[in-house]
Amino acid sequence: MEEMRAYKGLEAHNQFTSGWVKDVEVAHPTNNISVVKGRSIRQAATRPWIIAENSGKVVSANCDCKAGLGGTCTHVSALLFMVEASVRIRGTKTVTQEKAYWLLPSSISTVPFAPVSDIDFTSASRKRQLLDSAISSVSDENSNQQFPTPTFPVAKRKIPPPTESEIAFFFITSPYNEDYVPLSLQKGFPKPLTELRSDRFLQMSHEELIGECKKIEVTITQGEADVIEQHTKSQADCKLWFRYRSGRVTASRMKAVCHTKISKPSASLVKAICYPEIAKFQTKATAYGCQHEKKAREEYSAHMFFNHDNFTVEESGLVINPAFPHIGASPDGIINCNCCGRGVLEVKCPFCVKESTAEEHECLVSDKESGKETFRLSKRHQYYYQVQTQLFVCQTEYCDFLVCTEKNFHLERITPDAEFWKSVEKQATNFFRNVVLLELTGQFYSR
């Protein structure tokens, strides 16, 4: 363990002495606190920062790299080495009466190609020794000098207010947690359905739990639904998106819900609905779809822009309709134009036919009109259930359903199917009241 710490410390100092730390700024929110931030550039630039008292005690540290949430990554350490060296230099003066900040390593942004003869192969430990020796040689001449206040360049612009995710650690860090109020408690968010769970339900039988669940009414106001939609537009990258999906029958699960037995529901389906963040997974197929959906949406937008009046497509968060608060939908976009009105966009980039034509995907069936073959979304496919759920939950006039492959695309406009939705909504409500509520309240299916 000590060897690992020594190695990480040397790696961080190597980042500093190699010039990867740059754009260091400092702010003083109080008389006794300093906030120092910088950039550490190795591959993509990271943004480490520290909060320290004037005594030098580090109160907190963070970085946006994968290891940075614990405040112990090499980028934070490299920034601290920069601060430490600057503090040692701040009280020194050369023979020209100037502080020796020139001793600090020059920052770099890239590593250019160079002949081997021009490359510095000095080891990290040796660079550290040379820097320490250089600073010491100057400070020895001024050993009796009083050190003034640190002279880091004060940021010309204010450090922007932190986002909720950036300051979330204050929620569990005393004494800051006394003043920290999570976003979900600030802006009119409703309670998530997971809060229906109670210890008194855990030992109940199926019949007893059914009786208790009949007393539960799930409601949501339009204002609460709007707040959720506005704050979940990053969808799978958003904690709130998972929080408010939990316990709701979502559009992508609608066909599975309609085809499982209420008396013996699919365990994986119950888990996916009640604990979506735990049940999420990624395969080569899902990764391919996520990577290509953005490009497909951009190409769709370009195609529609020149054929529709004042056309726009915006990101959508989790949409919940007060008429059916136990159902949710997250379309790939909300469409608007003067000629067609408001609609939703659903994009599919199926991995299984990526090198084929879109028409070869199983979701599309052939229609022959006037001797010409056309293709449409099959009403038996799960995508049709998904699209119809989106239409009625989002209350839109149409859905543009787009299937893209590397060879071509299929674009189809689908309108609301009232008879189909009447049946689907009834089955979803039955499943929610007799299966989902039992798991939410008393964990009946996961005991």
C-alpha positions as CSV (number, residue, x, y, z in Angstrom):
1,M,0.0,0.0,0.0
2,E,2.8,2.4,0.9
3,E,4.5,1.6,-2.4
4,M,1.3,2.4,-4.3
5,R,0.9,5.7,-2.5
6,A,4.5,6.6,-3.3
7,Y,3.9,5.7,-6.9
8,K,0.7,7.8,-7.2
9,G,2.5,10.7,-5.5
10,L,5.4,10.5,-7.9
11,E,2.9,10.3,-10.9
12,A,1.1,13.4,-9.7
13,H,4.4,15.3,-9.2
14,N,5.5,14.2,-12.7
15,Q,2.3,15.7,-14.1
16,F,3.2,19.0,-12.4
17,T,6.9,19.1,-13.3
18,S,6.0,18.1,-16.9
19,G,3.8,21.1,-17.3
20,W,0.4,19.5,-17.5
21,V,-1.1,21.8,-14.8
22,K,-2.2,25.1,-16.2
23,D,-4.8,27.9,-15.8
24,V,-4.7,28.0,-12.0
25,E,-7.2,30.4,-10.5
26,V,-8.1,31.3,-6.9
27,A,-11.1,32.8,-5.2
28,H,-11.8,33.8,-1.6
29,P,-15.4,33.2,-0.7
30,T,-14.6,34.0,3.0
31,N,-11.6,35.6,4.8
32,N,-10.4,32.2,5.9
33,I,-11.2,30.0,2.8
34,S,-9.6,29.9,-0.6
35,V,-10.9,28.0,-3.6
36,V,-8.2,27.0,-6.1
37,K,-9.0,25.4,-9.4
38,G,-6.9,24.5,-12.4
39,R,-6.7,22.3,-15.5
40,S,-4.7,19.1,-15.7
41,I,-4.1,18.1,-19.3
42,R,-3.0,14.6,-20.2
43,Q,-5.6,13.3,-22.7
44,A,-8.8,15.3,-22.3
45,A,-8.4,18.2,-19.9
46,T,-9.7,17.6,-16.4
47,R,-10.8,20.3,-13.9
48,P,-9.5,19.6,-10.4
49,W,-10.2,22.0,-7.6
50,I,-9.5,22.3,-3.9
51,I,-11.0,24.2,-0.9
52,A,-8.4,25.2,1.7
53,E,-8.1,27.3,4.8
54,N,-5.5,30.0,5.0
55,S,-3.5,27.8,7.3
56,G,-3.0,25.3,4.5
57,K,-5.5,22.7,5.7
58,V,-7.3,21.2,2.7
59,V,-11.1,21.1,3.5
60,S,-12.2,19.4,0.4
61,A,-11.0,18.5,-3.1
62,N,-12.6,17.2,-6.3
63,C,-12.0,16.5,-9.9
64,D,-14.2,15.5,-12.9
65,C,-12.2,12.5,-13.8
66,K,-13.5,9.0,-12.9
67,A,-11.4,8.7,-9.7
68,G,-11.9,12.4,-8.7
69,L,-15.1,12.1,-6.7
70,G,-13.0,10.9,-3.7
71,G,-10.7,13.9,-4.0
72,T,-7.6,11.7,-4.2
73,C,-6.8,11.4,-7.9
74,T,-3.4,12.4,-9.4
75,H,-4.9,15.5,-11.0
76,V,-5.9,16.9,-7.5
77,S,-2.4,15.9,-6.2
78,A,-0.7,17.6,-9.2
79,L,-2.7,20.8,-8.4
80,L,-1.6,20.6,-4.8
81,F,2.0,20.2,-5.8
82,M,1.6,23.3,-7.9
83,V,0.2,25.2,-4.9
84,E,2.9,23.9,-2.6
85,A,5.7,25.0,-4.9
86,S,4.1,28.4,-5.5
87,V,3.8,29.0,-1.7
88,R,7.5,28.1,-1.3
89,I,8.4,30.5,-4.0
90,R,6.1,33.4,-3.0
91,G,8.5,34.7,-0.3
92,T,11.7,34.4,-2.3
93,K,13.4,37.1,-4.4
94,T,16.2,36.8,-6.8
95,V,19.0,39.3,-7.1
96,T,16.7,41.4,-9.3
97,Q,14.2,41.5,-6.4
98,E,11.6,39.6,-8.4
99,K,9.9,36.5,-7.1
100,A,11.2,33.3,-8.7
101,Y,8.0,32.1,-10.3
102,W,10.0,31.3,-13.4
103,L,11.1,28.2,-11.5
104,L,7.6,26.7,-11.9
105,P,7.4,24.3,-14.9
106,S,6.1,25.9,-18.1
107,S,2.6,24.7,-19.0
108,I,2.1,22.8,-22.2
109,S,-0.9,21.7,-24.2
110,T,0.5,19.1,-26.5
111,V,3.6,17.0,-26.9
112,P,5.1,17.7,-30.4
113,F,7.1,15.2,-32.3
114,A,10.8,15.6,-31.8
115,P,14.1,13.8,-32.5
116,V,15.2,11.5,-29.8
117,S,18.2,13.7,-29.2
118,D,15.8,16.6,-28.2
119,I,13.6,14.6,-25.8
120,D,14.1,15.0,-22.1
121,F,14.3,11.5,-20.5
122,T,14.8,12.8,-17.0
123,S,12.9,10.6,-14.5
124,A,10.0,12.0,-12.4
125,S,12.0,11.5,-9.2
126,R,15.0,13.4,-10.6
127,K,12.8,16.3,-11.9
128,R,11.3,16.5,-8.4
129,Q,14.8,16.7,-6.8
130,L,15.9,19.4,-9.3
131,L,12.9,21.6,-8.7
132,D,13.2,21.2,-4.9
133,S,16.9,22.1,-5.1
134,A,16.2,25.1,-7.3
135,I,13.6,26.5,-4.9
136,S,15.7,25.8,-1.9
137,S,18.7,27.5,-3.3
138,V,16.7,30.7,-3.7
139,S,14.8,30.5,-0.4
140,D,18.0,29.9,1.6
141,E,19.1,33.4,0.7
142,N,15.9,34.7,2.2
143,S,15.4,32.4,5.2
144,N,14.6,35.2,7.6
145,Q,12.1,36.9,5.3
146,Q,8.4,37.0,6.3
147,F,6.1,35.3,3.8
148,P,3.4,37.7,2.5
149,T,-0.2,36.7,1.5
150,P,-0.3,34.2,-1.4
151,T,-0.1,36.0,-4.8
152,F,-1.9,33.6,-7.1
153,P,-3.5,35.6,-9.9
154,V,-7.1,36.3,-8.9
155,A,-9.6,35.0,-11.5
156,K,-10.8,37.9,-13.6
157,R,-14.2,36.1,-14.0
158,K,-16.2,34.6,-11.1
159,I,-16.1,30.9,-10.8
160,P,-19.6,29.8,-12.0
161,P,-22.0,28.4,-9.5
162,P,-21.6,24.7,-9.0
163,T,-24.2,22.3,-10.3
164,E,-26.1,19.9,-8.1
165,S,-23.8,17.0,-9.0
166,E,-20.7,19.0,-8.3
167,I,-21.7,19.9,-4.7
168,A,-23.6,16.7,-3.9
169,F,-20.8,15.6,-1.5
170,F,-21.8,18.5,0.8
171,F,-25.0,16.5,1.6
172,I,-22.9,14.0,3.6
173,T,-20.1,16.2,4.8
174,S,-20.4,18.0,8.1
175,P,-21.0,20.9,8.8
176,Y,-21.9,21.7,5.2
177,N,-24.8,19.3,5.1
178,E,-26.8,21.5,7.4
179,D,-27.2,24.0,4.6
180,Y,-27.4,21.7,1.6
181,V,-30.9,21.1,0.2
182,P,-31.1,18.6,-2.7
183,L,-32.5,19.9,-6.0
184,S,-35.4,17.4,-5.7
185,L,-36.6,19.1,-2.5
186,Q,-36.3,22.6,-3.9
187,K,-38.4,23.0,-7.0
188,G,-41.7,21.3,-6.5
189,F,-40.8,17.7,-7.2
190,P,-43.3,15.1,-6.0
191,K,-42.3,12.2,-3.9
192,P,-41.0,9.2,-5.9
193,L,-43.1,6.1,-5.9
194,T,-40.3,4.2,-4.1
195,E,-41.3,6.1,-1.0
196,L,-44.4,4.0,-0.8
197,R,-42.3,1.2,0.8
198,S,-43.0,0.7,4.5
199,D,-41.7,-1.9,7.0
200,R,-45.2,-2.7,8.1
201,F,-45.9,-4.1,4.6
202,L,-42.9,-6.5,4.5
203,Q,-44.5,-9.3,6.5
204,M,-48.0,-9.1,4.9
205,S,-49.4,-11.9,2.8
206,H,-50.5,-11.4,-0.8
207,E,-54.2,-10.9,0.1
208,E,-53.3,-8.5,2.9
209,L,-51.0,-6.5,0.7
210,I,-53.6,-6.3,-2.1
211,G,-56.1,-4.9,0.4
212,E,-53.6,-2.2,1.5
213,C,-52.7,-1.3,-2.1
214,K,-56.3,-0.7,-3.0
215,K,-56.2,2.2,-0.5
216,I,-53.3,3.8,-2.4
217,E,-54.0,6.6,-4.9
218,V,-51.1,7.7,-7.1
219,T,-51.5,11.3,-8.3
220,I,-49.3,14.0,-9.8
221,T,-50.1,17.6,-10.7
222,Q,-49.3,19.1,-14.1
223,G,-46.8,21.4,-12.4
224,E,-45.0,18.5,-10.8
225,A,-44.9,16.6,-14.1
226,D,-43.5,19.6,-15.9
227,V,-40.7,20.0,-13.3
228,I,-39.7,16.3,-13.8
229,E,-39.7,16.6,-17.6
230,Q,-37.5,19.7,-17.5
231,H,-34.9,18.2,-15.2
232,T,-34.6,14.8,-16.8
233,K,-33.7,15.7,-20.4
234,S,-30.4,14.0,-20.2
235,Q,-32.4,10.8,-19.6
236,A,-30.1,7.8,-18.8
237,D,-27.4,10.2,-17.6
238,C,-29.7,11.7,-15.0
239,K,-30.3,10.3,-11.5
240,L,-33.7,12.0,-11.4
241,W,-34.7,10.2,-14.6
242,F,-34.2,6.8,-12.9
243,R,-35.8,8.0,-9.7
244,Y,-39.1,8.9,-11.3
245,R,-39.1,6.0,-13.7
246,S,-39.0,3.7,-10.7
247,G,-42.4,2.0,-10.2
248,R,-43.9,3.4,-13.4
249,V,-44.8,1.4,-16.5
250,T,-42.7,3.0,-19.2
251,A,-43.4,3.0,-22.9
252,S,-40.5,0.7,-23.7
253,R,-41.9,-2.0,-21.3
254,M,-45.5,-1.7,-22.4
255,K,-45.7,-4.8,-24.6
256,A,-44.0,-6.9,-21.9
257,V,-46.4,-5.7,-19.3
258,C,-49.4,-6.5,-21.5
259,H,-48.2,-10.0,-22.2
260,T,-47.1,-11.2,-18.7
261,K,-49.4,-13.1,-16.3
262,I,-50.7,-11.1,-13.4
263,S,-50.7,-14.3,-11.3
264,K,-47.1,-15.0,-12.1
265,P,-45.4,-11.9,-13.5
266,S,-41.9,-12.0,-15.0
267,A,-39.4,-11.4,-12.2
268,S,-37.0,-9.6,-14.5
269,L,-39.9,-7.3,-15.7
270,V,-40.8,-6.4,-12.1
271,K,-37.2,-5.7,-11.3
272,A,-36.8,-3.5,-14.5
273,I,-39.8,-1.4,-13.6
274,C,-39.3,-1.0,-9.9
275,Y,-35.5,-0.8,-9.9
276,P,-34.5,0.5,-13.3
277,E,-31.1,1.9,-12.3
278,I,-30.1,-1.5,-10.9
279,A,-31.5,-3.4,-13.8
280,K,-29.9,-1.3,-16.5
281,F,-27.4,-3.1,-18.7
282,Q,-25.3,-2.4,-21.8
283,T,-24.6,-4.8,-24.7
284,K,-22.9,-4.3,-28.0
285,A,-26.3,-3.7,-29.5
286,T,-27.4,-1.1,-27.0
287,A,-24.1,0.7,-27.2
288,Y,-24.4,0.8,-31.0
289,G,-27.9,2.3,-30.7
290,C,-26.9,5.0,-28.3
291,Q,-23.8,6.0,-30.3
292,H,-25.8,6.4,-33.6
293,E,-29.1,7.8,-32.4
294,K,-27.7,11.3,-32.1
295,K,-26.4,11.3,-35.6
296,A,-29.6,9.9,-36.9
297,R,-31.6,12.6,-35.1
298,E,-29.4,15.3,-36.7
299,E,-29.9,13.9,-40.2
300,Y,-33.6,13.7,-39.5
301,S,-33.7,17.3,-38.4
302,A,-31.8,18.5,-41.5
303,H,-34.2,16.5,-43.7
304,M,-37.3,18.0,-42.0
305,F,-36.1,21.5,-41.8
306,F,-36.4,22.2,-45.5
307,N,-39.8,20.6,-45.8
308,H,-41.7,22.0,-42.9
309,D,-42.5,25.5,-41.7
310,N,-40.6,26.7,-38.6
311,F,-39.6,23.1,-37.8
312,T,-37.9,22.3,-34.4
313,V,-37.0,19.2,-32.5
314,E,-36.1,19.4,-28.8
315,E,-34.8,16.9,-26.3
316,S,-37.4,15.3,-24.0
317,G,-37.2,14.3,-20.4
318,L,-39.4,11.8,-18.6
319,V,-43.0,12.7,-19.5
320,I,-45.8,11.8,-17.0
321,N,-49.4,12.5,-17.7
322,P,-51.7,13.3,-14.7
323,A,-54.4,11.3,-16.4
324,F,-52.3,8.1,-15.9
325,P,-49.6,9.0,-13.3
326,H,-48.4,5.4,-13.1
327,I,-47.2,5.4,-16.8
328,G,-44.2,7.3,-18.2
329,A,-42.6,8.0,-21.6
330,S,-39.2,9.3,-22.7
331,P,-39.3,9.9,-26.5
332,D,-36.1,10.8,-28.4
333,G,-37.5,14.2,-29.2
334,I,-40.4,16.6,-29.1
335,I,-41.3,18.0,-32.6
336,N,-43.0,21.2,-33.5
337,C,-43.8,22.9,-36.8
338,N,-46.4,25.4,-38.0
339,C,-47.7,23.0,-40.6
340,C,-48.1,19.7,-38.7
341,G,-48.3,20.8,-35.0
342,R,-46.7,19.0,-32.1
343,G,-45.3,15.4,-32.3
344,V,-42.8,13.0,-30.8
345,L,-39.7,11.4,-32.4
346,E,-38.6,7.9,-31.8
347,V,-35.3,6.8,-33.3
348,K,-34.1,3.2,-33.7
349,C,-30.6,2.2,-34.9
350,P,-30.7,-1.6,-34.7
351,F,-27.4,-3.3,-34.5
352,C,-28.9,-6.6,-35.9
353,V,-29.4,-5.0,-39.4
354,K,-26.8,-2.3,-39.3
355,E,-25.2,-3.4,-42.6
356,S,-28.6,-4.2,-44.2
357,T,-31.6,-2.0,-45.2
358,A,-34.0,-0.7,-42.6
359,E,-36.8,-2.7,-44.3
360,E,-35.1,-5.9,-43.3
361,H,-35.7,-5.3,-39.6
362,E,-38.4,-7.4,-38.0
363,C,-40.4,-4.5,-36.7
364,L,-41.5,-3.5,-40.3
365,V,-44.0,-5.4,-42.4
366,S,-44.8,-5.1,-46.0
367,D,-47.9,-3.4,-47.4
368,K,-48.9,-3.4,-51.1
369,E,-50.9,-0.4,-52.2
370,S,-51.6,0.2,-55.9
371,G,-49.1,-2.5,-56.8
372,K,-46.3,-0.6,-55.0
373,E,-44.7,-2.3,-52.0
374,T,-44.4,-0.1,-48.8
375,F,-43.4,-0.8,-45.3
376,R,-45.0,0.1,-42.0
377,L,-44.4,-0.6,-38.3
378,S,-46.1,-3.9,-37.2
379,K,-48.9,-3.4,-34.7
380,R,-47.7,-6.6,-33.0
381,H,-44.2,-5.3,-32.4
382,Q,-43.0,-3.8,-29.1
383,Y,-42.1,-0.6,-30.9
384,Y,-45.8,0.0,-31.8
385,Y,-46.7,-0.3,-28.1
386,Q,-43.9,2.1,-27.3
387,V,-45.0,4.7,-29.9
388,Q,-48.7,4.6,-28.9
389,T,-47.8,5.0,-25.3
390,Q,-45.7,8.0,-26.1
391,L,-48.5,9.5,-28.2
392,F,-51.1,9.3,-25.4
393,V,-48.8,10.2,-22.5
394,C,-47.3,13.2,-24.3
395,Q,-50.7,14.1,-25.9
396,T,-49.2,14.7,-29.3
397,E,-50.8,14.5,-32.8
398,Y,-48.3,12.2,-34.4
399,C,-45.0,10.3,-33.9
400,D,-42.2,10.2,-36.5
401,F,-40.8,6.7,-36.2
402,L,-37.3,6.5,-37.7
403,V,-35.3,3.3,-38.3
404,C,-31.7,3.9,-39.5
405,T,-29.0,1.6,-40.8
406,E,-25.7,2.2,-42.6
407,K,-27.5,1.7,-46.0
408,N,-30.7,3.7,-45.6
409,F,-33.5,4.8,-43.3
410,H,-37.2,4.2,-42.9
411,L,-39.3,7.2,-41.8
412,E,-43.0,6.7,-40.9
413,R,-45.5,9.0,-39.4
414,I,-47.8,7.2,-36.9
415,T,-51.0,8.7,-35.5
416,P,-52.8,7.9,-32.2
417,D,-54.7,4.6,-32.2
418,A,-57.5,5.1,-29.6
419,E,-58.9,1.6,-29.6
420,F,-55.4,0.1,-29.2
421,W,-54.5,2.5,-26.4
422,K,-57.8,1.8,-24.5
423,S,-56.9,-1.8,-24.2
424,V,-53.2,-1.2,-23.4
425,E,-53.8,1.4,-20.8
426,K,-56.3,-0.9,-19.0
427,Q,-53.8,-3.8,-18.9
428,A,-51.0,-1.5,-17.7
429,T,-53.2,-0.2,-14.9
430,N,-54.2,-3.7,-13.8
431,F,-50.5,-4.7,-13.8
432,F,-49.5,-1.6,-11.8
433,R,-52.2,-2.1,-9.1
434,N,-51.8,-5.9,-8.7
435,V,-48.1,-6.3,-9.3
436,V,-46.0,-3.2,-9.2
437,L,-47.6,-1.7,-6.1
438,L,-47.0,-4.9,-4.2
439,E,-43.3,-4.7,-4.9
440,L,-43.1,-0.9,-4.2
441,T,-44.8,-1.2,-0.8
442,G,-43.8,-4.5,0.6
443,Q,-41.1,-5.9,-1.8
444,F,-43.4,-8.9,-2.3
445,Y,-41.7,-10.3,-5.4
446,S,-38.1,-9.8,-4.2
447,R,-38.4,-11.0,-0.6
